[in-house]
Amino acid sequence: MNKEQMARKLSEKMDISLVESRTYINTILDIMVEGLETEEYVSIYGFGRIFLQPQSSRLARNPRTGEGVMLIPRNTVRLRPSRDLLDKLNKTE
């Protein structure tokens, strides 16, 4: 499901306009990004915890040439799903 499909479903379920649902989704995503930018985690009860995971520099290989390339350190976004979400997806209780 992409953001547009999510906005349509939200619009239908909440009986609001598509413009309003897009605004709500964009606002929530902006707030989540702000939280991650300040190196905090974002925790949504029943869904999971979204957090930054730093990656150190490492040596990688260009698959075409086989030449070694040093990758710069960077952050990756990770999701640790909640037990509730895993139970729903695996249909266990």
C-alpha positions as CSV (number, residue, x, y, z in Angstrom):
1,M,0.0,0.0,0.0
2,N,1.4,3.4,-0.9
3,K,0.7,6.8,0.6
4,E,-2.1,7.6,-1.9
5,Q,-3.9,4.4,-1.3
6,M,-3.6,5.0,2.5
7,A,-5.1,8.5,2.1
8,R,-8.0,7.1,0.1
9,K,-8.7,4.4,2.8
10,L,-8.4,7.0,5.6
11,S,-10.8,9.3,3.7
12,E,-13.4,6.5,3.4
13,K,-13.1,5.3,7.0
14,M,-13.2,8.7,8.6
15,D,-15.7,10.2,6.1
16,I,-13.4,13.1,5.3
17,S,-12.2,14.6,2.1
18,L,-9.2,13.2,0.3
19,V,-7.3,16.5,0.7
20,E,-7.8,16.4,4.5
21,S,-6.7,12.8,4.7
22,R,-3.5,13.6,2.7
23,T,-2.9,16.5,5.1
24,Y,-3.2,14.2,8.1
25,I,-0.9,11.6,6.7
26,N,1.7,14.1,5.7
27,T,1.6,15.8,9.1
28,I,2.0,12.5,10.9
29,L,5.0,11.6,8.7
30,D,6.6,15.0,9.2
31,I,6.3,14.6,13.0
32,M,7.8,11.1,12.8
33,V,10.8,12.4,10.7
34,E,11.3,15.3,13.2
35,G,11.5,12.8,16.0
36,L,14.0,10.6,14.1
37,E,16.1,13.7,13.1
38,T,16.6,14.5,16.8
39,E,17.8,10.9,17.2
40,E,14.8,9.9,19.2
41,Y,12.8,6.8,18.5
42,V,9.2,6.9,17.5
43,S,7.0,4.4,19.3
44,I,3.5,3.6,18.2
45,Y,1.6,1.3,20.6
46,G,0.4,-1.8,18.8
47,F,2.6,-1.2,15.8
48,G,6.2,-0.9,16.9
49,R,9.2,1.2,17.5
50,I,11.0,3.1,14.6
51,F,14.6,4.1,15.3
52,L,17.8,5.1,13.7
53,Q,20.6,2.5,13.5
54,P,24.1,3.9,12.7
55,Q,26.2,2.1,10.2
56,S,30.0,2.5,10.3
57,S,32.2,2.9,7.3
58,R,33.0,-0.4,5.6
59,L,34.7,-1.7,2.5
60,A,32.3,-2.8,-0.3
61,R,32.9,-4.0,-3.9
62,N,31.6,-2.6,-7.1
63,P,30.0,-5.7,-8.7
64,R,30.9,-4.6,-12.3
65,T,34.6,-3.9,-11.8
66,G,35.3,-5.8,-8.6
67,E,37.0,-2.6,-7.3
68,G,36.9,-2.0,-3.5
69,V,35.0,1.1,-2.4
70,M,34.9,2.6,1.1
71,L,31.3,3.4,2.1
72,I,30.8,6.4,4.4
73,P,29.1,6.1,7.8
74,R,25.3,6.7,7.7
75,N,22.1,6.1,9.5
76,T,19.5,3.6,8.6
77,V,15.8,3.6,9.7
78,R,14.7,0.3,11.4
79,L,11.4,-1.0,12.6
80,R,11.1,-3.3,15.6
81,P,7.5,-4.5,15.4
82,S,5.4,-4.9,18.5
83,R,4.2,-8.2,19.8
84,D,0.6,-7.2,19.0
85,L,1.5,-6.5,15.3
86,L,3.4,-9.8,15.0
87,D,0.5,-11.7,16.6
88,K,-2.0,-10.1,14.1
89,L,0.2,-10.8,11.1
90,N,0.8,-14.4,12.2
91,K,-2.8,-14.9,13.4
92,T,-1.9,-16.1,16.9
93,E,-3.5,-15.1,20.1
